[in-house]
Structures are given as structure tokens and as C-alpha cells.
Amino acid sequence: MLDVISKVNDVVNGIVWGWPALILLAFVGVLMTCLTKFFQISHIGHWMKNTIGAIFSDKGVTGHTKDKSISQFQSLCTALAATVGTGNIVGVAGAIIVGGPGAVFWMWIIAFFGMMTNYSENVLGIYYRRKNKAGEWSGGAMYYLRDGLGAKKGCKGIGMVLAVLFSVFCFLASFGIGNMTQVNSISGNMESVFGVPTWLTGIVVLVVAGLVIVGGLKRIASVTEKIVPFMVVFYIIGTIIIFFTNISQFGAVFAAIFKGAFAWKAAGGGVIGYGIKLAIEQGMKRGVFSNEAGLGSSVMVHSNSNVSEPVRQGMWGIFEVFADTIIVCTLTAFALLSSGLVDLTTGETVAEYAGTALTKANIIATVFSMHFGQAGAAFVAIAIMLFAFSTVLGWSHYGTKACEFLFGEKYTIIYRVIFVVAIFGGAVMSDNLAWDLADTFNGMMMIPNLIGVLVLSPQVYAITKNYIDRVLKGKDVKPMLSNFPDVQAEQEAKLKAEEA
């Protein structure tokens, strides 16, 4: 049965992650960057001040909310919980092993433009969100596909079809990228480092995750806001120590990254250019797997924020990609490439370690053990466990929102139960199959979302210009806060109260 699933997945994966899809992903990021006049660079001080900087300001953004929404910081933590996961450790290692050091360069490129893709998704998510019967905000690609793209002349049908397709693919992806791959990485590391059987890990994670997930978004947000900041900081500290320990390798590592990104060479007698093709594919695929810019996933939790301004939540999207890929993934890549475990030309394990059964799942643990002893390997195993566990929590919310859109709010509890039960399957599943399925589901939900962002790019431009005119240039213009008159009036009143 698993062989059949694997073969079918290979065919579908070749389609959804073919060059047309990768070109579309890059094109949307470049387009949104150009339309917003390189907002991620031209207004870097502004978005830094209003994201991570705001946490330390007098007003701050850490307060909890009394209604069904969550704070901006909670929405970031829940989104980061879903993005800062095994992709930052296992995914980066896999990209380097398969695509060589050059894959890191293409990961940076897709992240740079992906900042504005994620920004655009969040802007559209806030602008087209609505409240459900329980008073909780519901937003995401399915809503701006239905109410944004679908509002275009002659596009009502296609908008609804794409919204349904996105929701179906997101529903499936939540069991792949948000469940099976994460738990698979937890069980694999717990077994290799601590000798814990995979089935036992599966049961423990199932029980603990179930207690949080069934409690809904408020409980998920309260857990992730406590886990995410600490796990990211401690992991970054570990990689920074390795960075300075191996600082003499700085030049060689970054030379290998840039050289590998454009190394037009034959591989095993194959076609010239195969090396750069692998580097681009792995860099882009693993980059998206890590930061999720273009998938339309994190916007579903960003849309639950108590923010009124679409652009303000969009800026949190920029920071999310920046923190996830530019910082965490880069530090992981440097730690591996400076370790001596892999060949700086090919990214493959060097001959000296060829017989040590190093895989993308445990090679970073080996790097840490080389610098910190057995405690280093244990630290990575625990980091992967927390990263992956928080990702499971974040993605359970995404799947819940997809289920709500497809079947209605009352069926979301059934989804949560099935999602929790599926955790055990991920713990004992084949490593490669779990990641291959996740890749496919990512691509399937990415395509309708990117079509929506592309068609609605003029709307993002207008909302961004409106914000810049009002906030940065001081012009007296009516704010663009929602597509719906009733929500616009409500949020406009809230914004005036905040500014008073």
C-alpha cells in the first residue's frame, strides 16, 4: 500500500513542483516586491519598529485579548510555531545534502521575495476576513479567493472553485507538513539520541497535543507564545556559538554557497546544469517548506489577530519570513557547512563519516555533539521536539479553518480528533515518504493561493499606498481596512479609538 502511495505521490509531486509552479512562486514574490517599491528594504526601519520593536515599546503588542481574537504577538507566535519547525533543521540539512551548498543561496532568494508574498497574503487575509457564528475571525486564502477574486467580473465560479480547492489541499497538507513530517522527526530523533521507541513517542505526543488542540485557538496561542520565543532564542544561541567557534570557515562556507548556486556542472555524467537545477529546486522547495510564504497557510492565524490595519499584520508576515529563513535557516546552514561533515562542493557526507549513518534527520544533532558533546545531540533532539510539536499545534488551526470553510464550524471538532489520532501514524511512518507527501501537499495548496495573490495584487498595492499616505506621509485619507462596509465601519471606529 505504501509503495502505491509513494508512486502516485511521485507523479503528482513532479507536476505541482515542476518549473512552471516554481516560476509562478518566484514571479509573485518579485511582482509584490516591485509593486510595493521594495517595502521590505525601503521601510525596514518602520516594519522592524512595528513588529519586534513594538514588543519592547510602551504600548507593546503582548497583551491578551478578551474577545475571540488573539493579540498580534500571539498570532506571530502561533504562525512561527507552524513555520519555525523541522524545516529549519531537517529541511535545511536535506536541501544541502541533495542540492549542495548552493541551495542555501536560493533559499535566501525565495525568502527575500517571499517576505512580500507573505506580506500580501496577510494584507488580503485581514482585508477579506469575516467573523463566524462564534464571533471568531475567519480569514485566509479561501476567503480572498471567494470574495476577492470571485468578485471580479465573470470570476465568481472560478473564485469559488479555487477557494474550495485551496481548502481541500490545506486540509490534506495539515496532515503532511503540519503533522506527519513533524512527528516523524520527533520520533526519529528521540529514538536515535535517547533510544525511545517510535511508537512510544507517538503515543506521548498524541496525548499531549490532543489536550492542547481540542481546546481551540485560544489554548494553542497561549501555549505557543510560551514555547516559541524560548525555543528560537536557545537554538539561535547554540548556532551562534558554533558560528564563532568556526568563524575561520566563514569565507569558505559562503564562497561554497555562492559558487554552488551557479555551478553549471555535470552530475554523474548527466546533463550540464544538473547541479544548479538541483540547487534551485531544493532551495526553493525547502525554503517554502520552512517559511511557508506562498502557501497561504499562516495567513489563517494572522487573520485572527486583533489588529485593525491590514498593513500592520502584513508587516508581521515580513518579520516572520525574515526570522524563520534569513536568521534561523542561515545559522543552521553555517553550522552544518562549517562542521567538516559535508563536502563544501557537493554537500554530500564526506568519506570519513560515510559509514556513520548520517541522515538529514540526525546530521545537525551530530554537528552539535561535535561542539557540545552528547549534551549537544540531546539539545537538538529536544529542540526538534519542541519545534515540531509547536508546528503541529499551529497547523492544527490551519486545518481547522479549512474544515470550517468546507463543512461548517460544527465539524471542526471531528477534524481535530482525526488530526490528533493521525499523529501516531506520523511517528512510525517512513522518513522519506512523510517528507515527500508533505512536499506534494505544499505544492497543491500553493498554486490556487498564488493565483489569488496575483489577481488581487492591485488591491494589495492600493491598501499599501493608502497606509503609507496616511501613516508615513500624514495625508488625510479614508483608511482601507476591510472589503465589507460593516467590518470597515467597525474597524475604523476601533482605529480612531486606538489613536485617540
Long-range contacts (C-beta under 8 A, 24 or more apart in sequence): 2-430, 2-433, 5-433, 5-437, 6-433, 6-436, 9-433, 9-436, 9-437, 9-440, 10-436, 12-440, 12-444, 13-436, 13-439, 13-440, 13-443, 16-440, 16-443, 16-444, 16-446, 16-447, 17-281, 17-285, 17-439, 17-440, 17-443, 21-443, 21-446, 21-447, 22-280, 22-281, 22-284, 24-447, 24-450, 24-454, 25-110, 25-117, 25-284, 25-288, 25-294, 25-446, 25-450, 26-109, 26-110, 26-113, 26-284, 27-454, 28-117, 28-120, 28-294, 28-450, 28-453, 28-454, 28-457, 29-110, 29-112, 29-113, 29-114, 29-115, 29-116, 29-117, 29-293, 29-294, 30-113, 31-454, 31-457, 32-113, 32-116, 32-117, 32-119, 32-120, 32-453, 32-457, 32-460, 33-112, 33-113, 33-115, 33-116, 35-457, 35-460, 35-461, 35-464, 36-116, 36-119, 36-460, 36-461, 36-464, 39-116, 39-119, 39-318, 39-464, 40-112, 40-115, 40-116, 40-119, 40-318, 40-322, 43-468, 43-472, 46-315, 46-472, 47-315, 47-318, 47-319, 48-319, 50-312, 50-315, 51-76, 51-315, 51-316, 51-318, 51-319, 52-319, 64-222, 65-306, 67-135, 67-306, 68-131, 68-134, 68-135, 68-136, 68-137, 68-218, 69-136, 69-137, 69-304, 69-305, 69-306, 70-217, 70-218, 70-221, 70-301, 70-304, 70-305, 70-306, 71-305, 71-306, 72-305, 72-306, 72-307, 72-312, 72-313, 72-316, 73-225, 74-221, 74-222, 74-224, 74-225, 74-305, 75-221, 75-301, 75-302, 75-304, 75-305, 75-313, 75-316, 76-302, 76-316, 76-319, 76-320, 77-221, 77-224, 77-225, 77-228, 77-229, 78-217, 78-220, 78-221, 78-224, 78-225, 78-301, 78-393, 78-394, 78-397, 79-298, 79-301, 79-302, 79-316, 79-317, 79-320, 79-394, 80-224, 80-228, 80-232, 80-320, 80-323, 80-324, 80-394, 81-224, 81-227, 81-228, 81-390, 81-391, 81-393, 81-394, 82-178, 82-292, 82-297, 82-298, 82-301, 82-390, 82-391, 82-393, 82-394, 82-395, 82-397, 82-398, 83-290, 83-291, 83-292, 83-298, 83-320, 83-324, 83-391, 83-394, 84-228, 84-231, 84-232, 84-323, 84-324, 84-328, 84-387, 84-390, 84-391, 85-182, 85-290, 85-387, 85-388, 85-390, 85-391, 86-181, 86-182, 86-185, 86-384, 86-387, 86-388, 86-391, 87-286, 87-289, 87-290, 87-291, 87-329, 88-290, 88-324, 88-328, 88-329, 88-332, 88-387, 89-185, 89-332, 89-364, 89-380, 89-383, 89-384, 89-387, 90-185, 90-360, 90-361, 90-364, 90-384, 91-286, 91-289, 91-290, 91-329, 91-360, 92-286, 92-290, 92-329, 92-332, 92-333, 92-336, 92-364, 93-332, 93-336, 93-360, 93-361, 93-363, 93-364, 94-282, 94-286, 94-360, 94-435, 95-282, 95-283, 95-285, 95-286, 95-287, 96-282, 96-333, 96-336, 96-337, 96-342, 96-347, 97-342, 97-347, 97-348, 97-349, 97-360, 97-363, 98-278, 98-282, 98-347, 99-278, 99-279, 99-280, 99-281, 99-282, 99-283, 99-347, 100-260, 100-263, 100-275, 100-278, 100-279, 100-345, 100-346, 100-347, 101-253, 101-256, 101-257, 101-259, 101-260, 101-333, 101-337, 101-344, 101-345, 101-347, 102-256, 102-257, 102-258, 102-259, 102-260, 102-261, 102-262, 102-263, 102-275, 102-276, 102-279, 102-283, 103-260, 103-261, 103-278, 103-279, 103-280, 103-282, 103-283, 103-286, 103-347, 104-257, 104-261, 104-283, 104-329, 104-330, 104-333, 104-337, 105-257, 105-258, 105-260, 105-261, 105-279, 105-283, 106-261, 106-279, 106-280, 106-282, 106-283, 106-284, 106-287, 107-283, 107-284, 107-286, 107-287, 107-290, 107-325, 107-329, 107-333, 108-283, 108-287, 108-325, 108-326, 108-330, 109-283, 110-283, 110-284, 110-287, 110-288, 110-293, 111-287, 111-291, 111-293, 111-321, 111-322, 111-324, 111-325, 111-326, 111-329, 112-326, 114-287, 114-288, 114-291, 114-293, 114-294, 114-321, 114-325, 115-293, 115-317, 115-318, 115-321, 115-322, 116-318, 117-293, 117-294, 117-450, 117-453, 118-291, 118-292, 118-293, 118-294, 118-298, 118-299, 118-317, 118-318, 118-320, 118-321, 119-314, 119-315, 119-317, 119-318, 120-314, 120-453, 120-457, 120-460, 121-293, 121-294, 121-296, 121-298, 121-299, 121-317, 121-449, 121-453, 122-298, 122-299, 122-302, 122-303, 122-310, 122-313, 122-314, 122-316, 122-317, 123-310, 123-311, 123-313, 123-314, 123-460, 123-463, 123-464, 124-148, 124-299, 124-310, 124-452, 124-453, 124-456, 124-459, 124-460, 125-299, 125-300, 125-302, 125-303, 125-310, 125-313, 126-302, 126-303, 126-305, 126-307, 126-309, 126-310, 126-313, 126-314, 126-481, 126-482, 127-310, 127-459, 127-463, 127-480, 127-481, 127-482, 127-483, 128-482, 128-483, 129-303, 129-482, 129-487, 130-484, 130-487, 132-404, 132-409, 133-409, 134-409, 136-217, 136-304, 137-303, 137-304, 137-305, 138-303, 138-401, 138-404, 138-405, 139-299, 139-300, 139-302, 139-303, 139-304, 140-170, 140-296, 140-299, 140-300, 140-303, 140-398, 140-401, 140-402, 140-405, 141-166, 141-170, 141-296, 141-299, 141-445, 141-448, 141-449, 141-452, 142-166, 142-167, 142-170, 142-401, 142-402, 142-405, 143-303, 143-405, 144-452, 144-456, 145-448, 145-449, 145-451, 145-452, 147-483, 148-452, 148-455, 148-456, 148-459, 148-483, 149-451, 149-452, 149-455, 149-456, 152-455, 155-455, 162-448, 162-451, 162-452, 163-405, 163-448, 164-406, 165-448, 166-296, 166-402, 166-445, 166-448, 166-449, 166-452, 167-402, 167-405, 167-406, 168-402, 168-406, 169-441, 169-444, 169-445, 169-448, 170-296, 170-297, 170-300, 170-398, 170-399, 170-401, 170-402, 170-445, 171-399, 171-402, 171-403, 171-406, 171-415, 172-441, 172-444, 173-295, 173-297, 173-395, 173-398, 173-399, 173-438, 173-441, 173-442, 173-444, 173-445, 174-395, 174-396, 174-398, 174-399, 174-402, 174-419, 175-399, 175-419, 175-422, 175-441, 176-434, 176-437, 176-438, 176-440, 176-441, 176-442, 177-289, 177-395, 177-438, 177-441, 177-442, 178-391, 178-392, 178-394, 178-395, 178-396, 178-398, 178-399, 179-392, 179-395, 179-396, 179-419, 179-422, 179-423, 179-426, 180-422, 180-425, 180-426, 180-429, 180-434, 180-437, 180-438, 181-426, 181-434, 181-435, 181-437, 181-438, 182-388, 182-389, 182-391, 182-392, 182-395, 182-426, 183-388, 183-392, 183-423, 183-426, 183-427, 184-426, 184-427, 184-429, 184-431, 184-434, 184-435, 185-361, 185-384, 185-388, 186-384, 186-385, 186-388, 186-389, 186-427, 187-426, 187-427, 187-428, 188-361, 188-362, 188-431, 189-361, 189-362, 189-365, 189-380, 189-381, 189-384, 189-385, 190-381, 190-385, 192-361, 192-362, 192-365, 192-381, 193-362, 193-365, 193-377, 193-378, 193-380, 193-381, 194-378, 194-381, 198-427, 198-428, 199-424, 199-427, 199-428, 201-427, 202-423, 202-424, 202-425, 202-426, 202-427, 202-428, 203-424, 205-389, 205-392, 205-423, 205-427, 206-420, 206-421, 206-423, 206-424, 208-389, 209-389, 209-392, 209-393, 209-396, 209-420, 209-423, 210-420, 212-393, 213-392, 213-393, 213-396, 213-416, 213-419, 213-420, 214-413, 214-416, 214-417, 214-420, 217-301, 217-304, 217-397, 217-400, 220-393, 220-394, 220-396, 220-397, 223-390, 223-393, 224-390, 224-393, 224-394, 227-386, 227-389, 227-390, 228-390, 231-383, 231-386, 231-387, 231-390, 232-323, 232-328, 234-383, 235-328, 235-383, 235-387, 236-327, 236-328, 236-331, 238-368, 238-372, 238-376, 238-379, 238-383, 239-328, 239-331, 239-332, 239-334, 239-335, 240-331, 241-371, 242-334, 242-335, 242-338, 242-339, 242-367, 242-368, 242-371, 243-331, 243-334, 243-335, 243-338, 245-371, 246-334, 246-335, 246-338, 246-339, 249-337, 249-338, 250-334, 250-338, 252-338, 252-344, 253-334, 253-337, 253-338, 253-344, 256-337, 256-344, 256-345, 257-333, 257-337, 260-345, 260-347, 285-439, 285-442, 287-325, 287-329, 288-442, 288-446, 289-438, 289-439, 289-442, 290-324, 290-325, 290-329, 291-320, 291-321, 291-324, 291-325, 293-317, 293-321, 294-446, 294-449, 294-450, 295-442, 295-445, 295-446, 295-449, 296-445, 296-446, 296-448, 296-449, 296-452, 296-453, 297-395, 297-398, 297-445, 298-394, 298-398, 300-397, 300-398, 300-401, 300-402, 301-394, 301-397, 301-398, 308-481, 308-491, 308-492, 308-494, 308-495, 308-498, 309-467, 309-479, 309-481, 309-495, 310-463, 310-467, 310-480, 310-481, 311-463, 311-464, 311-467, 314-464, 332-364, 335-364, 335-367, 335-368, 336-363, 336-364, 336-367, 339-366, 339-367, 339-370, 341-366, 341-367, 341-370, 359-431, 361-431, 392-423, 396-420
